Amino acid sequence: MIRTKLLRRVGFGLLLTSLVALLSDPAAASNAAVGLAGASQDNLSVPRWLYLATGGATVGASALLASFVTDRRFIDRVHRWQKDVGFADGLRRGLVVLGHLLGIVLLALLVYLGYTGPQVPTVSFAIIVVFAGLRAGYTMFTYLVVDTWRALNPWRTVASVLPNGFLAYPESLGRWPAVVGILVLVWVETAAGVTRQPAVLATVLVAYSVVTLLGAVAVGVDEWFEKADPVSVFLHFYGRVAPIRVDDDGLSFRLPGMRLVTDDEMTDIADVAVAVVLVWELTFSGFVTTEQGAGVIRAVVDAGIPPLLVYAVVYLGGFALFLGLYLLAARVTVRRIETFETSRALAVRFAPSLLAIAAGYHLAHYFGFFVSLSPMLVGALTTPLSPPANPVVLTLPSWFGGLNVAFVLLGHLVAVWVAHSQAYRTFPSRLQAIRSQFPFVAVMILYTILSLWLISLPTAPPPFL
């Protein structure tokens, strides 16, 4: 009876969320690739305070509802459900070889056409494939379906045939090099003009290739790509949300996001920082590509501060703030409940829920962008040596903006369930398990309101870049 009432309440909450989403105008995809986007939108047709309050209240209500699901066996069945499908070793090896070849050919085309192809973003093979194809489409495929980057990664393929492993990777570094690398790549995407200048993008790809191969040869392929390489760590963490996983035994199917509960791959604060940076980099991109964000940047620059310094302070300061808020939630949790767990241990234990939030954010930021540019992407991949004279961009219907709201809220709902399941795996007391979630859910609500506010704003190119 309790479970039936719970399902009815959840259904009513989702229905209410959908109705609010359908009442709103579309929100353009916030992304750093303004050379391809540059669209804007009108203001919302409903009061923004209602729009934001509804999103925050929905996530808060979902946490309260999850508190009523206290049957440990039911919770365990949900996140451990799995179906396995095996396939022949020959087929697996063939697909891996095909992936290796595709990755190397694609990287070669990106560099070659970046230098020799048209230097116009809307017809450049390099820019369209990197930002519409990889940054948007392939990342969505990674967390919605399956992570295949290990097979496609051209740098890993090349490094695997070279002598490697001459130095020991310092275990104390953990994944901090990947955190720094992701921050650097997003900064380059935002400030270096790679979204508008194909030759600059090709140069960045060459430089990245040199650094990556030197690193992999120095410390070993597995150590480098599992801990230090920003692109591999970026996609691997997103891939943990996916319902499908590929291993030597075949395919395994789980409910979306449920691997975040059972796969204890996060071990230290560096892993927490990776999850936080995935959330923050989308928030930063969303902020600087809105009219309000551009207005703030202009006002500070007009006061005499160099533009790049302003962006750097906002970028790094915002990341530090996001990470600090999450770690503060862990400390508050330790103080609120009687437990032998440390704040560091709880921060690591609950961090996987942030990956579900990041996936929802990414989908909200890039789905419309990907759909609108899909004709250009198909044309670039099918005829890479013949750029179109008149590129086609799809105009999205008015209801598309409602999907952005739904994606953000869905990501937060999955995150709440992951946190709920982690709490019951950690604490023997039901009261402890319930109370331990509240500080983390409070941070989630803050993230929700901020993200919904950003996708509700009209977009604009970042000034001074």
C-alpha positions in Angstrom: 0.0 0.0 0.0 2.8 2.4 1.0 4.6 1.7 -2.2 1.5 2.2 -4.3 0.9 5.6 -2.8 4.5 6.5 -3.3 4.4 5.6 -7.0 1.2 7.7 -7.4 2.9 10.7 -5.7 5.9 10.3 -7.9 3.7 10.1 -11.0 1.8 13.2 -10.0 5.1 15.1 -9.4 6.5 14.1 -12.8 3.2 15.2 -14.4 3.3 18.5 -12.7 6.9 19.0 -13.8 6.0 18.1 -17.4 3.1 20.6 -17.4 5.4 23.4 -16.2 8.0 22.5 -18.8 5.5 22.6 -21.6 4.3 26.1 -20.5 7.8 27.5 -21.0 9.4 28.8 -24.2 12.4 27.0 -25.7 15.9 27.5 -24.2 18.8 27.4 -26.6 21.7 25.1 -25.9 24.3 26.8 -23.8 27.7 25.7 -25.0 31.0 27.2 -25.7 30.9 26.5 -29.4 29.4 29.8 -30.3 30.9 29.7 -33.7 28.3 27.1 -34.5 25.4 28.2 -32.3 24.8 31.8 -31.5 21.1 31.4 -31.2 19.0 33.4 -28.7 15.6 33.0 -27.2 12.8 35.0 -25.8 12.0 35.2 -22.1 9.9 32.6 -20.4 6.1 33.0 -20.6 5.7 32.1 -16.9 7.2 33.9 -13.9 10.8 32.8 -13.5 10.5 32.5 -9.8 7.8 29.9 -10.3 9.9 28.1 -12.9 12.9 27.8 -10.6 11.0 27.1 -7.4 9.2 24.3 -9.1 12.4 22.6 -10.1 14.0 23.0 -6.7 10.8 21.8 -5.0 10.6 18.8 -7.3 14.0 17.6 -6.3 13.4 18.3 -2.7 10.1 16.4 -2.8 11.8 13.5 -4.6 14.3 13.2 -1.7 11.5 13.2 0.8 9.6 10.5 -1.1 12.8 8.4 -1.4 13.0 8.5 2.4 9.8 6.4 2.5 11.5 3.7 0.5 13.2 1.9 3.4 13.0 -1.7 2.3 16.7 -2.6 1.8 15.9 -5.7 -0.3 13.8 -3.6 -2.7 16.5 -1.0 -3.0 19.1 -3.6 -3.6 17.0 -5.3 -6.3 16.6 -2.0 -8.1 20.3 -1.1 -8.4 21.5 -4.7 -8.9 19.1 -5.8 -11.6 21.2 -6.9 -14.6 20.8 -8.8 -17.9 23.9 -10.2 -19.6 24.3 -10.9 -23.3 27.5 -12.7 -24.5 29.1 -12.5 -27.9 31.8 -14.4 -29.8 35.4 -13.6 -29.1 36.0 -13.1 -32.9 33.2 -10.6 -33.1 34.5 -8.7 -30.1 38.1 -8.6 -31.5 36.7 -7.5 -34.9 34.8 -4.6 -33.4 37.8 -3.5 -31.3 40.0 -3.4 -34.4 37.3 -1.5 -36.3 37.1 1.0 -33.5 40.9 1.4 -33.5 40.9 2.2 -37.2 38.0 4.6 -37.0 39.6 6.5 -34.2 43.0 6.9 -36.0 41.3 7.9 -39.3 39.1 10.4 -37.7 42.0 12.1 -35.8 44.0 12.3 -39.0 41.1 13.9 -40.9 40.5 16.3 -38.1 44.1 17.6 -38.1 44.4 17.5 -41.9 41.1 19.2 -42.8 41.6 21.6 -39.8 44.6 23.0 -41.6 43.7 22.6 -45.3 39.9 22.8 -45.2 37.7 25.9 -45.2 38.4 28.2 -42.3 34.7 29.0 -41.9 33.2 27.3 -38.7 29.9 26.3 -40.3 31.5 24.3 -43.1 34.6 23.1 -41.3 34.8 19.3 -40.9 37.1 19.7 -37.8 34.8 22.1 -35.9 31.5 20.4 -36.8 32.8 16.9 -35.9 34.7 17.9 -32.7 31.9 20.1 -31.2 28.6 18.8 -32.7 29.8 15.2 -33.1 32.2 14.5 -30.2 31.5 17.2 -27.6 27.8 16.9 -27.9 26.7 13.7 -29.7 29.3 11.2 -28.7 29.3 12.3 -25.1 25.5 11.9 -25.0 25.9 8.4 -26.5 28.4 7.6 -23.8 26.1 8.2 -20.9 22.8 7.3 -22.6 23.9 4.0 -24.2 27.5 2.7 -23.7 31.1 3.9 -23.3 33.1 2.8 -26.3 36.0 5.3 -26.0 38.6 2.6 -24.9 38.3 1.1 -28.4 38.0 4.3 -30.3 40.7 6.3 -28.5 43.4 6.9 -31.2 46.1 8.0 -28.7 45.7 4.8 -26.7 45.8 2.7 -29.9 49.1 4.3 -30.9 50.6 4.3 -27.4 49.8 0.6 -27.0 52.3 -0.4 -29.7 55.1 1.8 -28.4 57.5 1.0 -25.6 55.9 2.4 -22.4 56.0 2.4 -18.6 59.4 3.7 -18.0 58.3 5.7 -14.9 56.0 4.8 -12.0 52.9 6.9 -11.8 52.7 8.6 -8.4 49.8 7.1 -6.6 49.4 10.3 -4.5 48.4 12.2 -7.6 45.3 10.1 -8.2 43.2 11.7 -10.9 44.2 15.3 -10.1 46.1 15.5 -13.5 42.8 14.7 -15.2 41.0 17.4 -13.2 43.5 20.0 -14.3 43.4 18.7 -17.8 39.6 19.0 -18.1 39.8 22.5 -16.7 42.5 23.4 -19.2 40.5 21.9 -22.2 37.3 23.7 -21.3 39.3 27.0 -20.9 40.9 26.5 -24.3 37.4 25.7 -25.7 36.1 29.0 -24.2 38.9 31.4 -24.7 41.3 30.2 -27.4 39.0 30.6 -30.5 39.1 26.9 -31.3 35.3 26.9 -31.9 35.7 29.5 -34.7 39.2 28.9 -36.2 39.7 25.4 -37.6 43.5 25.8 -37.9 43.8 26.7 -34.2 41.7 23.6 -33.4 44.0 21.4 -35.4 47.0 22.9 -33.6 45.4 22.1 -30.3 44.8 18.5 -31.4 48.5 18.2 -32.4 49.7 19.6 -29.1 47.3 17.4 -27.2 48.5 14.3 -29.1 52.1 15.0 -28.3 51.5 15.5 -24.6 49.2 12.5 -24.4 51.6 10.1 -26.2 54.6 11.3 -24.1 52.6 10.8 -20.9 51.4 7.3 -21.9 54.9 6.2 -23.0 56.4 7.6 -19.7 54.0 6.1 -17.1 52.3 3.3 -19.0 49.1 3.1 -21.1 46.7 1.9 -18.4 48.0 4.3 -15.7 47.9 7.3 -18.1 44.5 6.8 -19.7 42.8 5.7 -16.5 44.1 8.5 -14.2 45.8 11.3 -16.1 44.3 11.7 -19.6 41.4 14.3 -19.3 39.4 13.1 -22.3 39.5 9.4 -21.2 38.6 10.2 -17.6 35.9 12.6 -18.8 34.2 10.0 -20.9 34.8 7.1 -18.5 33.0 8.9 -15.7 30.1 9.8 -17.9 30.0 6.2 -19.1 29.3 5.0 -15.6 25.8 6.4 -16.0 25.1 4.3 -19.1 22.8 1.3 -19.0 25.1 -0.8 -21.1 28.6 -1.9 -20.4 31.0 -3.9 -22.6 33.6 -6.3 -21.1 35.4 -9.5 -22.1 32.2 -11.5 -21.4 29.9 -9.5 -23.6 27.2 -6.9 -22.8 25.6 -6.2 -19.5 22.4 -4.2 -19.1 21.4 -2.3 -16.0 18.9 0.5 -15.2 20.4 3.9 -16.1 22.6 5.3 -13.4 22.5 2.2 -11.2 26.1 1.3 -11.8 26.9 4.4 -9.8 25.7 2.6 -6.7 27.6 -0.7 -7.0 30.8 0.3 -8.9 33.1 1.6 -6.1 35.6 3.2 -8.5 35.8 6.5 -6.6 38.4 6.3 -3.9 39.7 9.7 -3.0 39.0 13.5 -3.2 40.5 13.7 -6.7 37.7 11.5 -8.0 35.2 13.7 -6.3 36.8 16.7 -8.0 36.3 15.0 -11.4 32.6 14.6 -10.7 32.3 18.2 -9.5 34.2 19.6 -12.5 31.8 17.8 -14.9 29.0 19.7 -13.3 30.8 23.0 -13.0 32.2 23.2 -16.6 28.6 23.1 -18.0 27.5 25.7 -15.5 30.3 28.0 -16.5 29.6 27.5 -20.2 26.0 28.2 -19.5 26.7 31.4 -17.6 29.2 33.0 -20.0 26.9 32.3 -23.0 23.9 34.1 -21.6 23.0 37.8 -22.0 23.1 38.3 -18.2 26.5 36.6 -17.9 27.8 38.7 -20.7 26.5 41.8 -18.9 28.4 40.9 -15.7 31.6 40.3 -17.6 31.3 43.6 -19.5 30.6 45.5 -16.2 33.7 44.1 -14.5 35.9 44.6 -17.6 34.7 48.2 -17.8 36.0 48.7 -14.3 39.5 48.1 -15.7 40.0 44.4 -15.1 41.5 42.4 -18.1 38.9 40.2 -19.7 40.8 37.0 -19.5 41.5 37.6 -15.9 37.8 38.1 -15.2 37.0 34.8 -17.0 39.7 33.0 -15.2 38.6 34.2 -11.7 34.9 33.2 -12.5 36.0 29.9 -13.9 38.4 28.7 -11.2 36.6 30.5 -8.4 33.3 28.9 -9.4 34.9 25.4 -9.5 36.4 26.0 -6.0 33.0 27.1 -4.7 31.2 24.1 -6.2 33.8 21.7 -4.7 33.8 23.5 -1.4 30.0 23.4 -1.1 30.0 19.6 -1.7 32.7 19.0 0.8 30.9 21.2 3.3 27.8 19.0 2.8 29.9 16.0 3.8 31.2 17.7 6.9 27.7 18.8 7.9 26.5 15.2 7.5 29.2 13.9 9.9 28.2 16.5 12.5 24.5 15.8 12.2 24.6 12.0 12.7 26.6 9.8 15.0 28.9 7.9 12.8 32.5 6.6 12.6 32.6 7.6 8.9 34.8 10.6 8.1 33.7 13.5 6.0 36.2 12.5 3.4 34.8 9.0 3.2 31.2 10.3 2.9 32.2 12.8 0.2 33.7 9.9 -1.9 30.7 7.6 -1.2 28.1 10.1 -2.3 30.0 11.6 -5.2 28.7 9.2 -7.9 25.3 10.9 -7.6 26.9 14.0 -9.1 27.6 12.1 -12.4 23.8 11.7 -12.9 23.4 15.4 -12.4 26.2 16.1 -14.9 24.6 13.9 -17.4 21.3 15.7 -17.1 23.0 19.0 -17.4 24.9 17.9 -20.5 21.8 16.6 -22.1 20.0 19.9 -21.4 22.9 22.0 -22.7 23.7 20.0 -25.9 20.7 18.0 -27.1 19.1 20.9 -29.0 22.5 22.0 -30.2 23.2 18.4 -31.5 19.8 18.0 -33.2 19.9 21.4 -34.9 23.3 20.7 -36.3 22.8 17.0 -37.1 22.4 17.6 -40.9 25.7 19.4 -40.9 27.3 16.6 -39.0 25.9 13.9 -41.3 27.2 15.8 -44.3 30.6 16.3 -42.8 31.0 12.6 -41.9 29.7 11.3 -45.3 31.6 13.7 -47.5 34.5 15.0 -45.4 36.5 16.2 -48.4 33.6 18.1 -50.0 32.2 20.8 -47.6 28.7 21.9 -48.4 28.1 25.3 -50.0 24.9 25.9 -48.1 25.0 24.1 -44.7 21.6 23.1 -43.3 20.6 23.9 -39.7 17.3 22.6 -38.3 14.9 25.0 -36.6 13.7 23.5 -33.4 10.0 23.6 -32.5 8.8 25.8 -29.6 8.2 22.8 -27.2 11.9 21.8 -27.4 12.8 24.0 -24.5 10.6 21.9 -22.2 12.9 19.0 -22.8 15.8 21.0 -21.3 13.9 21.3 -18.0 13.0 17.6 -18.1 16.6 16.6 -18.7 17.9 18.6 -15.7 15.2 17.3 -13.4 15.5 13.7 -14.5 19.3 13.8 -13.9 18.6 15.1 -10.4 15.9 12.5 -9.7 18.4 9.7 -10.6 21.0 11.4 -8.4 18.6 11.4 -5.5 18.0 7.7 -5.9 21.7 7.0 -6.1 22.4 9.0 -3.0 19.5 7.2 -1.2 20.9 3.8 -2.2 24.4 4.7 -1.2 23.1 5.8 2.2 21.5 2.5 2.8 24.6 0.7 1.8 26.7 2.8 4.2 24.6 3.0 7.4 22.9 0.2 9.3 20.4 2.5 10.9 17.5 3.7 8.8 17.4 7.0 10.6 21.1 7.6 9.9 20.6 6.6 6.2 17.8 9.1 5.8 19.4 12.0 7.7 22.7 11.6 6.0 21.2 12.5 2.6 19.7 15.9 3.5 22.9 18.0 3.3 23.8 16.5 -0.1 20.2 16.9 -1.4 20.4 20.6 -0.3 23.4 21.0 -2.6 21.6 19.2 -5.4 18.6 21.6 -5.0 21.1 24.6 -5.3 22.6 23.0 -8.4 19.1 22.5 -9.8 17.9 26.1 -9.3 21.1 27.5 -10.8 21.0 25.2 -13.8 17.3 25.9 -14.5 17.9 29.6 -14.2 20.8 29.4 -16.7 18.8 27.5 -19.4 15.9 29.9 -19.0 18.1 32.9 -20.0 18.5 34.2 -23.6 21.9 33.3 -25.0 24.6 35.6 -26.4 28.2 35.2 -27.5 30.8 35.6 -24.7 32.2 39.2 -24.9 35.9 39.9 -25.5 36.6 36.4 -26.7 
